[in-house]
Every structure is written in C-alpha cells, then in structure tokens.
C-alpha cells in the first residue's frame, strides 16, 4: 500500500513538472513569435500610415494646382484678367474683393492650412487669403523670387525660406500677374504629430536628407527607426522617427523573466504538493483501489466521506452514488448519440461570436467623444436587439425570419462602424420566412465578408439570396472583396482545418454544426476570386409551424440563374 501511494505521488509530481515546463516553454516561444509578428505589423502600419498621409497631401497639392489654374484661365479667371489688364480703377477694386473672397473660400476648403495670393507687380496689386503679420515678409520674398527667377508654370512645389521659416510654395504666371499658394512646413507635419504622438519625432527633409523642419524629441542616441517617403510634386520628403524600444523588446529580459517564473512556480509547487499529498493523493489512491475492486465484481464496495476536503468528499460520495445506481442505469444508443450531437452543436454554436462585444463598446466610446448622442441611442437600441437574440434561449433550429432580423441588427451595427463603405442587400423567396435554420448561420458568413474585405475595397457589396430549389433551402452570401487566399480556399474545399491565430473559426464552426446536425444531407460550396466570392449553403427543408411576414425584398419563387440575377 505504501509503495503504491509513493508511486502515484511520484508519477503525478513528474507529470506536473513535465507539463508545467512544456507549457511555459510553449507559452514563451509563442509570446516571442507573437511579439515578432506584432513588430512586423507595427512597422508595416507605420509605413502604410506615412504612405496614406503623403497621398493625402499629394492629392491636396494637385487640387490646389487646379484651383489656381482656374483662377487665371480665360474662361473662369475674369477677375484675374481684370486686375492684369483693366484700366478702370473701380473694376480693379471690385475684382480685388471678388478674388479675396474666392481665395478665402479655397483656403477654407483646405482647413486654412494653406494661404493663396494674387500678385500683379507692375500695378503693385497684392491680394491674399490671409497672413496677418507674416504677410509683408512673405510678400517681399515672393516679389524677389519673381524678379530673380523665370516662372515655368510647372506643377512642382518648391521650398522657400523666409527669415528662418520654411514654406512650400507654388507660383503660376499669366499676363502680367501671378497666382500662388504657400504652406508652412509645420502644417505638413501637423497630421503626423498629433495629441497621441504615435512617433517620437517627425521631420520634413530635402531630397539630400537635410532636415528642414522637426517636431518632437531630439533623437541623437540609441537605435532610431526612420520611415520616410517622398512627397510627389515636390522635392521634399516626410519622415517619422521612432526609438527602437517602441517596437523591439529585449529577448534577455524575456529569458530572465521566464526563469524567474519557473523558479517561483517550482517553489510554490513543492510546498503545495506537500500539503496536497495528505489531502488529495491518499484519498485518490483509496478511490483507485475501490474502483479496481468494484470493477472486479465487489459491488458492495463503499468509501468513507472525508470532512476536511469537500471536493474529495464529493468525489467519494459520487462514487458511492454511482455504485448504487449503475445497475439501474440504461440509456439507449439512439438517445446517447442524439444527446452527444446536441451538446456538440450547442458548444460549437456559442464559439461563433468571440470578438463582437468589445467592438460595439469601442464604437459607443468613439461616438460619445464626438457627442453623437442620437447615434448612441440608435446603436444601443440596435445592439440590445442583437444581444437579446444572441443570448436568448434558442433550440437547435430557429425560424429564418428571426435570423434575418438578427442579421439586420448586425448589419446596422456594422454600418455605424463603416458607414457607406458597407452595402448589404437581402433577398428572400416568398414563403420561406418561417423555415427553420441553424442559429447564426447567415450572420457568420456576412461577418466574415465584412471583417476580411471592408478595408480593402472602396465600397464592399454583400448580397444574401435565399431560395428553394429541388426540395432544398439554398442560402448564398456573395461579396466583391479580395477573396480567400488560394491556399486557404484549397484547404477549405478539402475539408481541412484552416484556423490560424483565431482566423476563420466561424466558418469551421458552421461547417461542423452542419455536419453534426444534417450529416451528408447538407453541404457548403465556396467559390472565390479577386472581386467575387460566393458561399452557398444547401440545407434540407424543415417542416414549418407558422410563417412570419417578409420584411425583406422577395425573390421570385423560381430562380433559374442565381449568378446573373445579381
């Protein structure tokens, strides 16, 4: 007996140590891998952010070029031509006022980050959208530039230094006058250096790398990560600078932390095992021996109930109850299989929505910051209906009308997040609204379309078609997104597991639930390419007790060609 107790204790101790060491190693290796992946994603995010920001300014400069050219064109530049050519003083003054208003309007369109001016040097005419105290020194520098240089009317902007300040300027010449625009270098950096200070410093640089303007910390020591991009239409670059500590963690620190954690766990484990030996292992050994005797035919075996350990006491009591009831326990194979399938189906179903709750709370937080109280009320009401259905009591199958109402709530919530970037249409054949389907079936594929495509296309179009054909219920979800990667699509068609880092778990759950409930009577087909992905689910029709009114556009009862009808 003593030898048996020592043996089980040693085995448990060894197993725990091995399992603990393996778990710690797996967790730490996974952490290092995840940290590296996050570092790469962070670098890509900074590069893309800088690219988008430069694209924003490049488009703004092009718009300004077009606006200035229109001001001085023969067709639209009547006021400009009057300033350059008219001999009427009254006409000139009126044209000044009109041009002043037009320049101010253009500046306001660009959030007053740019100022515009019209100059006719020979007539000493100067009209500006607004510079205040800086106007005189800028005016003198521009006049000097006009006198010293030939204005070529190209679309490239140049840097002009005025008493220590740098301005990005553009000049166009026609007749005896000039139309121009200027942007302070700090305005170019304002969007990169906001209140959140996502970078340690931002800079405007010349093509040779010389720094023209700098905002943020002075980074002179340590490893500095630099992300820079040329601003099209100019001879400057915009750069974001970060300390490497923002993205890279120390592997030595991680190793020391891991060793400390293992040492601490070993100390705690040794103390805890000494305590649990008397309270757990010896009662467990008694239970093992009793189970061996019971399995050998000694049906009269019973265990004492320890009072100091409730869990072990309940275990012994459960064993005693089991020995009393096992002779009378009879469950048919059909009932056991049905219960197993129902439990598995319910378990898989509740896994489909692991991330949506936090997104809604973040959305409400953002709307509260901009004081969109009406939008918050509407979102809260829609979310309440969504969660009421999601968390409510549902059977294995639910009416299609309820699923469509739930899908509509989900779509409304997504529209709060993405606005007109997401368009969802739902078409249901008449008479199918009360048909019974699996819960969260349609919403899973619609969510997958939005989640993986909304940021990749200008407007994501998702279409849901539901119709009956040859005694089967057909549900099709179609989008114009980028489609599944070829390797993922191949694995899906082969029925392989495609889950990676929590991705595509919803599709796997739907496929497993359909298999558990319908076996081979239902199937899922996925066709995907860039610009068009179609998921079609075919389910057996289930008898309906009652029908609900259709709240969605209804398709004809016979649909000959689904693809072309869209």
Secondary structure by P-SEA (a helix, b strand, c coil): caaaaaaaaaaaaaaaaaaaaaaaaaaaaaaaaaaaaaaaaaaaaaaaaaaaaaaaaaaaaaaaaaaaaaaacccccaaaaaaaccccaaaaaaaaaaaaaaaaaaaaaacccccccccccccbbbbbcccccaaaaaaaaaaaaaaccccccccbbbbbbcccccccbbbbbcccccccccccccccccccccccccccccccccccccccccccccccccbbbbbbbbcccccbbbbbbbccccccccaaaaaaaaaaaaaaaaaaaaaaaaaaccccaaaaaaaaaaaaaaaaccccbbbbbbcccaaaaaaaaaaaaaaaccccccccaaaaaaaaaaaaaaaaaaaccccaaaaaaaaaaaaaaacaaaaaaaaaaaaaaaaaaaacccccbbbaaaaaaaaaaaaaaaaaaccccbbbbbbbcccccccccccaaaaaaaaaaaaaccccccbbbbbbbbbbcccbbbbbbbbccccccaaaaaaaaacccccccccaaaaaaaaaaaaaacccccbbbbbbcccbbbbbbbbccccccccccccccccccccccccccc
